[in-house]
Amino acid sequence: MYQQMIFVNLPVNDLEAAKEFFTALGYSINPQFSNDDAASVVISETIVAMLLTKPFYATFTKKEIANATTTSEVLICLSAESREKVDELLDRAIAAGGTETGPTQDHGFMYGRAFDDLDGHTWEIMWMDPAAVQG
């Protein structure tokens, strides 16, 4: 059965530092789709973050590349299997040089935290009680 995938393309200032950051979070780099201009970060079987050097990223758009440290261009939200996994991933992000953004969101049935990566891209990590989803 076909599963649609998502490839999030993000411009980065320092490709090697960005690779180190995401591998410190526990993700792997797919060498088949990585080179001196890009790194393919495997987040799950259906989610891949493509980290692109800014000059390479610019070949895909005629628009100005946003400075993610001062402009919000996207909010990326990943699910987590538990509250503890939300905290674990956020703690790893901070230890790897990321910055926690905003307060913890705790609504009982839903729990989330967010961080900015080394280039200022915001990643939200969210857990939702499966019973609440089934409604």
C-alpha positions in Angstrom: 0.0 0.0 0.0 1.3 3.4 -1.0 2.2 5.8 1.9 2.5 9.4 1.0 5.7 11.0 2.3 6.6 14.5 3.3 10.0 16.1 2.5 10.6 19.3 4.5 13.3 21.3 2.7 15.2 23.7 5.1 18.0 26.1 4.3 21.0 25.8 6.7 24.0 28.0 7.3 26.4 25.2 8.2 25.5 21.8 6.8 27.9 19.8 9.0 26.7 21.5 12.2 23.1 20.9 11.2 23.8 17.2 10.5 25.5 16.8 13.9 22.5 18.5 15.6 19.9 16.2 14.1 21.9 13.0 14.6 22.3 14.1 18.3 18.5 14.1 18.4 18.6 10.4 17.4 17.8 10.8 13.7 19.9 9.2 10.9 21.4 10.7 7.7 20.5 8.8 4.5 23.8 9.0 2.5 22.1 8.0 -0.7 20.4 11.4 -0.8 23.1 13.5 0.8 26.2 15.3 -0.6 28.2 18.5 0.0 25.0 20.6 -0.6 22.3 18.5 1.1 21.7 16.1 3.9 18.7 13.8 4.1 17.6 13.4 7.7 15.3 10.4 8.2 12.8 11.3 10.9 10.5 8.4 10.2 9.6 6.1 7.3 7.4 8.8 5.8 9.1 12.0 7.0 12.4 13.3 5.8 14.0 16.7 6.5 16.2 17.8 3.6 18.9 20.2 5.0 20.1 22.3 2.1 23.0 24.8 2.0 21.6 28.2 1.3 23.1 28.5 -2.2 21.7 25.1 -3.1 18.3 25.9 -1.5 18.3 29.1 -3.7 18.3 27.0 -6.8 14.8 25.8 -6.0 13.1 29.2 -5.5 13.1 32.8 -6.8 11.9 34.0 -3.4 14.2 35.5 -0.8 15.3 32.9 1.7 13.9 33.8 5.1 16.1 34.3 8.1 14.5 31.8 10.4 16.1 33.4 13.5 14.0 36.6 12.9 11.2 35.5 10.6 8.8 32.6 11.1 8.6 30.8 7.8 7.1 27.5 9.0 6.2 25.6 12.2 7.1 21.9 12.0 5.1 19.7 14.4 6.1 16.1 15.1 4.1 13.7 17.1 5.6 11.8 20.1 4.4 8.6 21.6 4.3 9.9 25.2 4.8 13.0 27.4 8.2 11.6 28.4 9.2 11.3 24.7 8.3 14.9 24.2 10.6 15.9 27.1 13.4 13.5 26.0 13.5 14.9 22.4 13.4 18.5 23.7 16.2 17.8 26.2 18.4 16.3 23.4 17.7 19.4 21.2 18.8 21.8 23.9 21.9 19.7 24.7 22.8 19.7 21.0 22.6 23.5 20.9 18.9 24.2 20.2 16.8 26.7 22.0 13.5 26.0 23.8 10.8 28.3 22.4 7.7 29.3 24.4 6.2 27.7 27.4 5.2 24.0 27.7 1.7 23.4 26.5 -0.1 21.1 28.9 -3.8 20.6 28.2 -4.1 17.2 30.0 -5.0 15.2 26.9 -2.4 17.0 24.9 1.2 18.0 25.8 3.8 19.8 23.8 7.0 21.7 23.8 9.0 23.4 21.0 12.6 24.2 20.1 14.4 26.2 17.5 17.2 24.3 15.7 20.6 25.8 15.0 19.2 27.8 12.1 16.1 29.1 13.9 13.6 26.7 12.4 10.9 25.9 14.9 10.1 22.3 15.7 7.1 21.5 17.9 6.9 18.1 19.6 3.4 17.1 20.6 1.8 14.1 22.4 -2.0 13.6 22.4 -3.8 11.0 24.4 -5.0 8.3 22.0 -8.4 8.2 23.8 -8.9 11.9 23.0 -8.1 11.3 19.3 -10.7 8.5 19.1 -13.1 10.9 20.5 
